[in-house]
Amino acid sequence: LMRPLQGCRGRGVVVGTVTLCLAAGWALQTPEGVSLVVPQPNINATVAQNILLSVEYSCRGVATIEWKHVSSWGTTSIVEWKSGNFVNISTVYKDRVTTFENGSIQLLNVGMRDAGYYFVTVTEEYGSNAYGTIIVNVYEIIYEDLHFVAVLFAFLAAVSAILICCMWLCNKSLHLFQKKTHKLTASTTEEIELETIEC
């Protein structure tokens, strides 16, 4: 009575082992959940520029892509969509965000408040996730500095022009003075010569 039970138990272990091996083989052959690549993790931009937050993801099933922005002003949800489905864009980013099939987004007309960390989450329908981060630095074009440099340059050019005019006038007056002095010395010599002749 005990021998058949041992035989069944032995067959159950073999069947379980074979099933486990087949499952492991199937898991090794199928690609691993979600993969996400962020080719440019740091982006420098100036105010009013358009920037592309570029990523590339791949997965077995349908994926949900979500972008968030984290800065000193807080965390803001930008956009969320499922591949091939409706795109849900936050009201703060309406008319400023373009989405792409590979998971990338483009931000239009960036401002200083757009600086910070951008987090992308790709969630596969089977439950696996992939995360990526892009740091965006936004710089102002400082027109005040350019204006100051232009004004300084104009001031220096005007001072240079005035100095050149002064030097030219000084040079002319020196030449006139030298001519008058030369005429005076010539007329004085003539007078002296006349006096000597008269004597």
BELZI-V413148 format. One record per backbone hydrogen bond with DSSP energy under -1.0 kcal/mol. CO is the residue of the C=O (numbers start at 1). NH is the residue of the N-H. Records with the same first field share a line. If there is no record, write none. Layout:
CO: NH + NH
//
This chain:
2: 6
3: 7
4: 8
5: 9
6: 10
7: 11
8: 12
9: 13
10: 14
11: 15
12: 16
13: 17
14: 18
15: 19
16: 20
17: 21
18: 22
19: 23
20: 24
21: 25
22: 26
23: 27
24: 28
25: 29
26: 30
35: 58
37: 56
41: 135
43: 137
45: 139
46: 49
49: 110
51: 107
52: 54
53: 105
56: 37
58: 35
62: 125
63: 83
64: 123
65: 81
66: 121
67: 78 + 79
68: 119
69: 76
70: 117
71: 74
74: 71
76: 69
78: 90
79: 67
80: 88
81: 65
82: 85
88: 80
90: 93
93: 96
96: 108
98: 106
100: 103
104: 100
105: 53
106: 98
107: 51
110: 48
111: 114
112: 115
116: 136
117: 70
118: 134
119: 68
120: 132
121: 66
122: 130
123: 64
124: 127
128: 124
130: 122
132: 120
134: 118
135: 43
136: 116
137: 45
139: 47
141: 143
142: 146
143: 147
144: 148
145: 149
146: 150
147: 151
148: 152
149: 153
150: 154
151: 155
152: 156
153: 157
154: 158
155: 159
156: 160
157: 161
158: 162
159: 163
160: 164
161: 165
162: 166
163: 167
164: 168
165: 169
166: 170
167: 171
168: 172
169: 173
170: 174
171: 175
172: 176
173: 177
174: 178
175: 179
176: 180
177: 181
178: 182
179: 183
180: 184
181: 185
182: 186
183: 187
184: 188
185: 189
186: 190
187: 191
188: 192
189: 193
190: 194
191: 195
192: 196
193: 197
194: 198
195: 199
//
